[in-house]
Amino acid sequence: MENITIQVDPEIAKVYREAEPEKQQKIQIFLNIMLQKAVSQKSLLDIMEEASQQAISNGITPEVLESILNDGN
């Protein structure tokens, strides 16, 4: 893996920095999958299906994803 820097809202950065290492890892996996798909030449439906399958294989169930997405609220 290689590190990159991206800009996010200050609140997102704060919540991420304060998250437990396990949660940070899950967020990194999710973002890595989404970025891989963003640069792909595949259709949106194919991208969504592959992202879903990869997320599930990495332990990110719909419940975990919802938890990650709702944690900042």
GIGIPE-V703092 format. One record per backbone hydrogen bond with DSSP energy under -1.0 kcal/mol. NH is the residue of the N-H (numbers start at 0). CO is the residue of the C=O. If there is no record, write none. Layout:
# GIGIPE-V703092
{{NH | CO} {NH | CO}}
This chain:
# GIGIPE-V703092
{{12 | 8} {13 | 9} {14 | 10} {15 | 11} {16 | 12} {17 | 13} {18 | 15} {23 | 19} {24 | 20} {25 | 21} {26 | 22} {27 | 23} {28 | 24} {29 | 25} {30 | 26} {31 | 27} {32 | 28} {33 | 29} {34 | 30} {35 | 31} {36 | 32} {37 | 33} {38 | 34} {39 | 36} {46 | 42} {47 | 43} {48 | 44} {49 | 45} {50 | 46} {51 | 47} {52 | 48} {53 | 49} {54 | 50} {55 | 51} {56 | 52} {57 | 53} {58 | 55} {59 | 54} {60 | 58} {64 | 60} {65 | 61} {66 | 62} {67 | 63} {68 | 64} {69 | 65} {70 | 66} {72 | 69}}
